[in-house]
Amino acid sequence: MADFNNAVMTNGGAALLAATTAGTAKIKFTKLVTGSGTYSDSEKTRASLQARSTLKAQKQEIPFSKIEMATDTCVKLTALVSNAELSAGYYVNEIGIYAVDELHPAAAPVLYSIAIANVADYLPPYNGLTPSTITQEYFATVDNALEVTIQTKTGAVALAEDLEATNEELARAMSDNDRLYDGRDLTTVFALEIAKYSDAWAWIKARIKAHNFTGIHVADYIPITVKMQVAGIDTYYRTTDQQLSHHIDFISKDCFNQTVKWNEANNNNGNAANSSPYMISNLHTFLTTTLYGYLPAAVKAVISNKRALMEYRYSASGALTDGTGWGWQDLSPLWVPLEYEIFGSTIWGTKGWSQGQGVQYPIFANSFLNRIKGAGNGGGRCNWWTASVRSGNSTNCVHVSTHGHSGGWDASSELCVPVCFRIDEA
């Protein structure tokens, strides 16, 4: 059984780590290398190993199969070393890991860390029958797991202990394809990772800033008083007049347990101050003042404004029954979706103007599972408001019925609303 000295971070690795800590670089571990080089006692000193930029006699390079946090400042990298392509055997006397600066693709890979064997395993040449393998684990020091990624490529071997997780992911994908996936509580799935942050919302914000959506899926949720489901991941990335960054939009599984009028007056028009009916509505005011006030401080600390292309419907000469244009509007931190974002088509809104730049959120696609919402967490079916107004009259606004279809209702009626917000990387 092999026995290695403690791994030593090279000078090149230390420089890359320092740049990552300073925010000017991002570590990506690319491969594990093995070799047969032998080292004298003087060559095994820390100073000598720190100065190395390559192995003495490299024999193989292997893509990583797995990366995981071992401690707050240490990652465990795993690779499966095989003799399937070896024509001559060798003693695995030295191993190392290479890394690159992901923010600067032209930068050369560096030998990040190296370890020398006290007792080496012998890897024989391939006998043409059964390959010999060594599961090689390597521990590397880092400062922040969110600034570390791993490069994998075709040929990386799946480890046996990963097969169960792979099967679970396949089952989730099949369930989603069958429109049966009801989401997982992310605070449970990522409990160990979240423990490194002040709360789950600080964690998801950090994930978005790192562009790391691994293991997060549409319909997964973080609970507050209702289940805040992932409605879409980067659904509007690089869109709008102010180019949106990476983001996740959340929409609650059920509605808030209080009803609200779309407008105090039975009117679905804008006004002279703002031609967008939604922007001057009682619904918008309720969301941005009353409902916003109920949010936990941890949520308020990370959510951002949603910007959308909204229908205009206003004339000084009298009430209009259809939209006449559109314009970019800042919807504020809380909002409700457009009819198009729910159904993927304009049903009762003004054709063209009411769609704006809307796209159907994945959570609503091809199923009524998440279109039908309860009045309060786990409550009975309810009618709920959208941000769209109905075409063909001046009094109705678009809602989602208890049955899940789109319909029109008097603006002065009281219906439920879901909790909706965006978290972006800014």
Secondary structure as GFF3:
##gff-version 3
##sequence-region A 1 426
A	DSSP	beta_strand	3	4	.	.	.	ID=ss1
A	DSSP	beta_strand	8	9	.	.	.	ID=ss2
A	DSSP	alpha_helix	11	21	.	.	.	ID=ss3
A	DSSP	beta_strand	27	35	.	.	.	ID=ss4
A	DSSP	three_ten_helix	42	44	.	.	.	ID=ss5
A	DSSP	alpha_helix	46	50	.	.	.	ID=ss6
A	DSSP	beta_strand	58	62	.	.	.	ID=ss7
A	DSSP	beta_strand	66	71	.	.	.	ID=ss8
A	DSSP	beta_strand	74	82	.	.	.	ID=ss9
A	DSSP	beta_strand	90	91	.	.	.	ID=ss10
A	DSSP	beta_strand	94	101	.	.	.	ID=ss11
A	DSSP	beta_strand	110	119	.	.	.	ID=ss12
A	DSSP	beta_strand	122	123	.	.	.	ID=ss13
A	DSSP	beta_strand	133	141	.	.	.	ID=ss14
A	DSSP	three_ten_helix	145	147	.	.	.	ID=ss15
A	DSSP	beta_strand	148	150	.	.	.	ID=ss16
A	DSSP	three_ten_helix	160	162	.	.	.	ID=ss17
A	DSSP	alpha_helix	163	177	.	.	.	ID=ss18
A	DSSP	alpha_helix	186	189	.	.	.	ID=ss19
A	DSSP	alpha_helix	191	194	.	.	.	ID=ss20
A	DSSP	alpha_helix	200	209	.	.	.	ID=ss21
A	DSSP	beta_strand	221	223	.	.	.	ID=ss22
A	DSSP	beta_strand	227	233	.	.	.	ID=ss23
A	DSSP	beta_strand	247	255	.	.	.	ID=ss24
A	DSSP	beta_strand	260	261	.	.	.	ID=ss25
A	DSSP	three_ten_helix	278	280	.	.	.	ID=ss26
A	DSSP	alpha_helix	282	285	.	.	.	ID=ss27
A	DSSP	pi_helix	286	291	.	.	.	ID=ss28
A	DSSP	alpha_helix	292	294	.	.	.	ID=ss29
A	DSSP	alpha_helix	297	300	.	.	.	ID=ss30
A	DSSP	beta_strand	307	312	.	.	.	ID=ss31
A	DSSP	beta_strand	325	330	.	.	.	ID=ss32
A	DSSP	alpha_helix	339	343	.	.	.	ID=ss33
A	DSSP	three_ten_helix	362	364	.	.	.	ID=ss34
A	DSSP	beta_strand	384	389	.	.	.	ID=ss35
A	DSSP	beta_strand	396	400	.	.	.	ID=ss36
A	DSSP	beta_strand	406	410	.	.	.	ID=ss37
A	DSSP	beta_strand	414	415	.	.	.	ID=ss38
A	DSSP	beta_strand	418	424	.	.	.	ID=ss39
###
